[in-house]
Amino acid sequence: MAEKYGAENCIVLIGGSEAESSELAAETVTAGDPTFAGPLAGVPLGLKVYHAVEPEFKESVDEDVYDDQIGMMEMVLEVDDIVEAVSTIRNEHTQF
């Protein structure tokens, strides 16, 4: 998608249930796969990445749809930890 539409026109939305897995996914699509195990090893796409529980995403979708699809998960997830992990990676590695 980044090659077809341009990385500056792509946003990645992730939904990992833990800060660590969300951070790994965010780093993979921004700085490249840090485990060097996948096809994005050493490929810094610099894509903008958000987690589904981040305020920027939450504010951009219909409130009823968000509550129906994600709202219950907010009660069991460590939202603050996830938001901090993903936003830190985004701020450090996003190029667009």
C-alpha positions in Angstrom: 0.0 0.0 0.0 2.8 2.4 0.8 4.4 1.8 -2.6 1.1 2.0 -4.4 -0.4 5.1 -2.7 2.7 6.7 -1.1 3.6 6.3 2.5 2.5 9.9 3.2 -1.0 8.8 2.3 -1.2 5.8 4.6 -2.2 5.3 8.2 -1.8 2.1 10.1 -4.4 1.2 12.7 -3.4 -1.4 15.2 -5.4 -3.1 18.0 -3.0 -5.1 20.1 -4.2 -5.9 23.6 -0.9 -5.1 25.4 1.5 -2.2 25.3 4.5 -4.4 24.3 2.8 -6.0 21.3 1.4 -2.7 20.2 4.8 -1.1 20.4 6.3 -3.9 18.4 3.7 -3.5 15.7 4.1 0.2 15.6 7.9 0.0 15.4 7.6 -2.6 12.5 5.6 -0.2 10.3 7.7 2.9 11.2 11.3 1.9 11.8 11.2 -1.7 10.4 10.8 -5.0 12.1 13.0 -4.9 15.2 13.1 -8.7 15.5 14.6 -9.0 12.0 12.3 -12.0 11.4 9.9 -10.6 8.9 9.8 -9.0 5.5 10.0 -5.5 7.0 13.3 -6.2 8.7 15.5 -3.1 8.1 12.7 -1.5 6.1 11.8 1.9 7.7 8.5 2.8 6.1 7.9 5.7 8.5 4.2 5.2 8.3 1.8 7.0 10.7 0.5 4.5 13.2 -2.3 4.7 15.7 -3.9 2.3 18.2 -7.7 1.9 18.2 -7.9 3.2 21.8 -5.9 6.4 21.1 -7.9 9.7 21.4 -7.0 10.7 17.8 -8.7 7.6 16.4 -11.5 7.6 18.9 -12.5 11.1 18.1 -12.5 10.4 14.4 -15.2 7.7 14.4 -18.9 7.6 15.2 -19.2 7.4 19.0 -21.9 4.7 18.9 -19.8 2.5 16.6 -16.7 3.0 18.7 -18.6 2.1 21.9 -20.2 -1.0 20.2 -16.9 -2.3 18.7 -14.2 -1.1 21.1 -15.7 0.5 24.2 -15.9 -2.7 26.3 -12.2 -3.5 25.7 -11.2 -0.1 27.1 -12.3 -1.4 30.5 -9.9 -4.3 30.5 -6.9 -2.9 28.6 -4.1 -0.8 30.0 -5.1 2.1 27.7 -2.6 4.6 29.1 0.3 2.2 28.7 -0.8 1.3 25.1 -1.2 5.0 24.2 2.2 5.9 25.6 3.9 3.0 23.8 2.4 3.7 20.4 2.6 7.5 20.5 6.3 7.3 21.6 7.1 5.1 18.5 5.0 7.3 16.2 6.7 10.5 17.4 10.2 8.9 17.1 9.9 7.2 13.8 7.0 8.5 11.7 8.3 10.4 8.7 5.1 11.9 7.5 
